[in-house]
Amino acid sequence: MTDTVLLTVDASATEPALLLRPWASGDAPALVGVWRDPALRRWTSTTVQDEADAARWVREQERGWASGERFGFAVVEGPAGPEGTEAVVGNVVLKGAVAGAPSAEVGYWTAAHARGRGVASRSLEAVTRWAFDAFGDSGLRRLDLLHQVDNVGSCRVAGKAGYDLDRILPASPPAFPLDGHLHTRFRPGSRAEVTA
């Protein structure tokens, strides 16, 4: 996908508007600050210690867009300005949405300062709608969401975004040291056509 994709989430009475856009090199300094959070480091496999690590991570996101294998969105709030100048509050990613594949995977994280404000669930909902709109005609019928069983926050986000608990997956160390939850959401009208 070569087009720049921008997704918006409207503000509500209690929650700010969000913009989801591809990651940009100007986001690297914010990423260093975000990754200082011990909870984020616990739930993600990525390590960002300094601005060089953050720049490499952003380049990986850009390569994912260029190859069409991974679509990582920076979730930002604040006035629209040059990329990298808004407040980064999270990340949502769509992985494996290739032509003919019936399923793909979503993932997300939220910066510590933005947790508890619906950032993850609202952003995940926006990416879910976009994924089914953008890839549904080429066969995408199901989105999977995986997290460790002890990540209660991710379980809540999945439920709020309409992802039902499908089953518990056994641990697969070292990448997945504990059992995991597999949550699934089907494209409207396609549930009966999909087999797991």
C-alpha positions in Angstrom: 0.0 0.0 0.0 1.6 3.2 -1.1 -1.1 5.7 -0.1 -0.8 7.5 3.2 -3.7 6.3 5.4 -5.0 8.7 8.0 -7.8 7.5 10.4 -9.6 9.8 12.7 -11.5 9.1 15.9 -13.9 11.8 16.9 -13.8 13.4 20.4 -16.6 12.6 22.8 -17.7 14.5 25.9 -15.0 12.8 28.0 -12.4 11.6 25.4 -10.1 13.6 23.1 -10.1 13.2 19.3 -7.4 10.9 18.0 -5.5 10.8 14.7 -4.0 7.5 13.5 -1.2 7.9 11.0 1.9 6.0 9.8 4.9 6.4 12.1 7.4 9.2 11.2 11.0 9.8 11.9 10.0 12.8 14.1 8.3 10.3 16.5 11.6 8.8 17.7 12.2 11.1 20.7 8.6 10.5 21.9 9.1 6.7 21.6 12.1 6.8 23.9 10.0 8.4 26.6 7.1 6.1 26.0 9.3 3.0 26.4 10.5 4.1 29.8 7.3 2.6 31.1 7.9 -0.8 32.8 4.4 -2.0 32.0 4.9 -1.4 28.3 8.3 -3.2 28.4 6.6 -6.1 30.1 4.0 -6.6 27.5 6.0 -6.0 24.3 8.9 -7.8 22.8 10.5 -4.6 21.4 13.4 -2.8 23.2 13.8 0.9 22.8 16.6 2.2 25.0 17.6 5.3 23.1 16.8 7.5 20.1 18.8 5.2 17.8 16.7 2.2 18.8 13.6 4.3 18.3 14.7 5.4 14.8 15.3 1.8 13.9 11.8 0.9 15.2 10.2 3.6 13.1 12.1 2.5 10.0 10.8 -1.1 10.6 7.3 0.4 10.6 8.0 2.3 7.4 9.3 -0.9 5.8 6.1 -2.7 6.8 4.0 -0.1 5.0 6.2 -0.3 1.9 6.0 -4.1 1.7 2.3 -4.3 2.6 3.0 -6.8 5.4 2.5 -4.6 8.5 0.6 -1.4 8.9 1.7 0.4 12.1 -0.2 3.5 13.1 1.0 6.1 15.6 -2.0 7.2 17.7 -1.7 10.9 18.4 -3.8 13.6 20.0 -3.3 17.3 19.8 -3.4 19.8 17.0 -2.6 18.5 13.5 0.9 19.6 12.6 4.0 18.2 11.1 4.4 14.5 11.7 6.1 13.9 15.0 4.9 17.1 16.7 1.6 15.8 18.2 1.5 13.9 21.5 2.0 10.2 20.8 -0.5 8.2 23.0 -0.3 4.7 21.4 0.3 2.3 18.6 -2.1 0.0 16.6 -0.8 -2.4 14.0 -2.4 -4.7 11.4 -0.2 -7.6 10.5 -0.6 -10.2 7.7 -3.4 -8.6 5.7 -2.3 -9.9 2.3 -4.5 -10.6 -0.7 -6.3 -13.9 -0.4 -5.6 -14.4 3.4 -8.8 -14.9 5.3 -7.4 -13.6 8.6 -4.9 -11.1 9.9 -3.7 -10.0 13.3 -4.0 -6.7 15.2 -1.9 -5.5 18.1 -1.7 -2.3 20.2 -0.1 -0.5 23.1 -1.0 2.7 24.9 1.5 5.1 26.5 1.3 5.2 30.3 0.1 8.8 30.4 -2.9 8.0 28.1 -4.2 4.8 29.8 -7.7 4.7 31.1 -9.1 7.1 28.5 -10.3 4.7 25.8 -7.3 5.3 23.5 -6.6 1.6 22.8 -10.2 0.5 22.3 -11.2 3.5 20.1 -8.0 3.2 18.0 -8.4 -0.5 17.6 -12.0 0.0 16.5 -10.8 2.5 13.9 -8.1 0.1 12.5 -10.6 -2.8 12.5 -13.1 -0.9 10.4 -10.3 0.3 8.1 -8.9 -3.3 7.7 -12.3 -4.8 6.8 -13.0 -2.0 4.4 -9.5 -2.0 2.8 -8.9 -5.8 2.6 -12.4 -7.4 2.8 -12.8 -7.6 -0.9 -9.5 -9.5 -1.2 -10.7 -12.1 1.3 -10.1 -10.7 4.8 -12.9 -12.1 7.0 -11.4 -12.3 10.5 -9.0 -10.4 12.7 -7.2 -12.1 15.6 -5.9 -10.4 18.7 -3.5 -12.2 21.0 -2.3 -11.4 24.5 -0.9 -13.2 27.5 -3.6 -14.5 30.0 -2.3 -12.2 32.7 -2.7 -9.0 30.7 -6.1 -8.0 32.1 -6.0 -4.6 30.5 -5.6 -6.0 27.0 -8.5 -8.4 27.7 -10.7 -5.4 28.5 -9.6 -3.5 25.4 -10.4 -6.5 23.2 -13.9 -6.8 24.7 -14.6 -3.1 24.3 -13.6 -3.2 20.6 -15.9 -6.2 19.9 -13.3 -8.9 19.9 -14.7 -12.1 21.5 -12.5 -14.5 23.4 -12.1 -17.5 21.1 -9.8 -19.8 23.0 -6.7 -20.1 25.3 -3.5 -20.8 23.5 -0.7 -22.8 25.2 2.5 -21.0 26.1 5.3 -21.1 23.4 8.5 -19.9 25.1 10.6 -17.8 24.7 8.3 -15.5 22.6 5.2 -16.3 24.6 6.2 -17.5 28.0 2.6 -17.8 29.3 -0.6 -19.1 27.9 -2.4 -16.6 25.8 -5.9 -15.4 24.9 -7.0 -15.5 21.3 -9.7 -12.9 20.7 -11.5 -12.8 17.3 -13.6 -10.3 15.4 -15.3 -11.2 12.1 -16.1 -8.9 9.2 -19.9 -8.2 9.3 -21.7 -10.9 7.4 -18.8 -13.3 7.2 -18.8 -15.3 10.4 -20.5 -18.4 9.0 -18.1 -18.5 6.1 -14.9 -18.7 8.2 -13.4 -21.7 9.8 -10.8 -21.4 12.4 
